[in-house]
Structure formats: structure tokens, C-alpha cells
């Protein structure tokens, strides 16, 4: 049974202390390549999170039956099978978005954060703990993707939710938010260099906030008499 303290600790690690995108800097290829819009970023983040949760649960369930020497190939096979399921589901039900995301859906198989959590955590812990850890880590990565995608889309096009019609049909175009009407756009923001700059700003903001929290904690400690 998982205690509240363990639950809170796993989420703190996934969302902040060990955030894959801002602290560990894992899985940066899709994070930088596909985060040019909010919709693309959210779709890839959710797909990655689903793979992480179910692969961690599966790895944890078979951890006692897999010889240590072949654990990595077995983990990769489990992850690849789940990615194939996600790939086929997206191909069938959100085909237009699937075409936009392209190769980055199959590449979830080789995403460092997915295999890292399977080997470092799921292979040593109970299935429930492993799935909660994977969910927290995936949620942390997805939030970074969403913020990054929002920043780049807003700076590049002046909109939010552009491309939502790829998921919900042409009628969904009415939900696109034109935050900056008559905005001419800033091309750099939606090109690869814009991804590096935006991610750098996010990492700097995260480190600054962390430093401030440490300063406040240190100031709260009473000085010895």
C-alpha cells in the first residue's frame, strides 16, 4: 500500500525535483522538435505519458522473472509493443495529427526518459509505485511540452490551440484562440532555434525559482543564540 508521503514524494520528483525536461534534460529531441504548437506538444506528451505508465507497470510486474543480463532488451520490447499500440490507435482515429507528429511517435521507443524510468525505478519497485512514478514523470514532461508549445505558438503565430481541428474536425477551428489579432508572426519562434531559446528560458526560470525557494528556506531557519 502506498502512503500519502510516498505519493507526494513521487509527484514532487516528477513535477519539479527530477523533471525530465528541466532538470534531467532527457527526451529533448521530441521536446524541441514537435513543440512548435500547443496541440502538437500536448498530443506527444500524452502519448509518451501513456507509454511510460503502462511500460513501467509491465516492467515492474515481470522484474522478478527477467534475468539481469537481458533486462534492457526485454524492457525495450515491452516499450516498443506499447508504442506500436499508440501508433496504430493514432493512425486510426486522429490520422491528420498522426501525419503531423510523424516519426516522433515511433521514436518514443528510444526516448531516454521512458527506458530510464523502467530500468532505474520500475525494475526495482512495486507495480503501483512504478506506475505512479511514471505518471508523475510523464506529467512533468507533458507540462514542460505544453508550456514550451504555448510559448512558441504564441510568439510565432499569436494564437493558442492552432491545429485543434486535426483532432476534433473542422468545426473545432472556432476554439482556436487568437490572442494577438493581426499579429504578423515571429518565424524564429517556431523554428528549431526558437525551441532551444524557449527551453533555455524555461530552465533559467525553474533554476531561479528553485534558488529563491532555497533562500527563503534558509532565511526561515532561526540563527543560533
Phi, psi and omega in degrees: 000138182268131178277163178299322180297316178296317179300313180296320180297318179297319180288324176297320178295313184292322184273332186225293190300320181238031181308128186298322184274331186255335184246304181282337180055047177253153178067033185286337182301302178293327182300321181273327188280323191252001185270033180280345173221159180297316183296313179299315182297314181296318181298314180292322179297316180294320178298317179295319181296318178298316179298317180299314183297309185285327177290322178294319177297318180292316180298316180296326182290329184254007188299328182277354182251354183257122176301143184303324186293333184245017185298318183297310176302321179295317179298319180295321178297318178298313180297317181297321179297317180291321177296322178298319177298311179300317181300314181292321179296315179294321178299324184278321191251335177228060190299321182293320176292322178303319179293326179290315181290329172056231187293345186286344172288306176301330182289352174301331180304322183260010179295126185302320185294326181293308180291325181297316180290326178296317184279319186279330185239305186298326182286356183234000186227169180298148181306319181296312178300319182295319181289323177294317177300315180296320178297316180296316179295317179294322178294319177299316178295320180295319178297320177296317178299317182295314179295317179297314179297321179295316179300313185290320179292319181294316180288327184275325185234344182078016181233171169225145181071021173297132182094005179295338177293340177293338180260315189250007178094171185298332180296337183285352179301336180292344181272355177294129182266116177269082185294322180240084180300145179063018179285132183278346178092157179230100190302322183304326185296327183260005174263164181310318178300326178295328178294316179297316181296314181296317179295321177300320178294320179295317179296318178298317179295320179295316180294322178296316179296321178295318179296319178296319179296320178294322178295318179295319179295320179292322180291333181284343180284121182294138179287148180295144182292000000 
